[in-house]
Amino acid sequence: MASFDQLSAKQIAAGVAAGAFSATEVARAALDAIDAREPRVGAFLQVTPELALDAARRVDEARAKGEKLGALAGVPVAVKDNMNLVGTRTTCASRMLENYESPYTATCVQRLLDAGAVPVGKTNMDEFAFGSSTESSAFHRTNNPWDTERVPGGSSGGSAAAVAAGEVPLTLGSDTGGSIRQPAALCGVVGLKPTYGAVSRYGVVAFGSSLDQVGPFARTVEDAALAMNALVGAGRDPLDSTSQDCPVDFLEHLEDPVEGMRVGYIPSLMEAEGLTPEMRAAMRKAMDAFTDQGAELVEIELPHMDAAIAAYYVIGPAEAFSNLARFDGIRYGYQEEGCATLAEQSAASRAHGFGAEAKRRQMLGAYLLSSGVYDEYYFAAQQVRTLITQDYARAFERVDVVLMPASPRTAFKFGEISDPTQMYLSDVFTVSLNIVGNGGVSVPLGLGEESGLPVSAQLVGPAFKDRRLLTFARALERAAGARGTVAPDFAGKGGELA
Ligand code: GLN
């Protein structure tokens, strides 16, 4: 008997296809692992045994009939609770949507299901994806599996923690300013934010519509590639007007050598204040890993990076304010009772339905978009957006990929960062990519010597070169010899597979 958490998504799909075990056995193992581990992780807002066993049975029946199985056949997956999935609530970890039943299934989730994936539940997050620690969830905290006194990062903290705790091999998160890459870094797993437009946003509750992008968490780069094949394989989604075709097989060139390739790095970023010595050491390890494999390190500059956080915290709240206006206490979600007028009902519902950070963002957004203020902030932020986009374009004339930190530091303790602007600085290395749209991936690099917590690096690629980005990520994974692993306190706890 072995725990199913030893298997990658790729191995599970192969095992199911070969008949080594059935999808139903795997689903039961995943549900057992979740049962055994959840009390100490809290990664899930809902677990969906019925949906899982039903999907698994369909995979087993298809196999029995000799039908061709999908690339994720029998692979247990969980998705962030801002993604609609029929048969579940989509709460965005907010009281506002506590009882909101998904009316349809998001394209990204549907595509995993179409590939044979088995949905085991919805994962915890910062309320409406505002945050970097998952502490703003209205429901409960999610612990970092590497140290349960610490946060898993955010906002997709549940999706990162579920993979790091071995509850599932694959999850989906969304990344508006770093919410896939930062929690992946803090939990020691792979997290990919694809290029904006690569993955459909249809059915994902919007935060910043020009910034939001869905992507996978996994313990191996190969599993992230497998997930991407399912997410983009069917081509662009007509239901998301910004979605684009990117017909590539992400597994095909994964093992290509990176010899002769040019890896950019930004000396001033490596020395950035706030980057801890451990993270700096991880950067050096990543640089060595590339030179050892014959890649060339090239110094580059992104002169306007300093303005990225400021621009993001203008554009993000402005878009969030307009997107969240729909939660008006009348049409959707939480409704305050006993109000004399609709205006009162709306005001009271919003006051009680949203948590502090969600209110802060919306008030900020309302202010930034108000007349007189708009030009000074929103318009200026859009100009910064252009400048940073040009910075990256210039950099990618000289290099194939850029190496930078994903997070300034390892996982912090609950309550340790209480000042919102300090929390916003967690995103200092991630937000620029949402501003420009390019893909980025966090790659785990083992544990920091001092903290014993996961450290990682971020790789950034040109737009729509996400496949090659994963080739670099795989090279780093191979050289670092440190694929994401299940946190030791959780490995093997429940979820036996015969
Ligand atoms: N931490 C960032 C924020 O709070 C990013 C969130 C995200 O990517 N969803 O805005």
Residues whose N, C-alpha, C, O or C-beta is under 5 A from the ligand:
A	BS01	LIG	A129 F130 G131 S132 G154 S155 S174 D175 T176 G177 G178 S179 D427
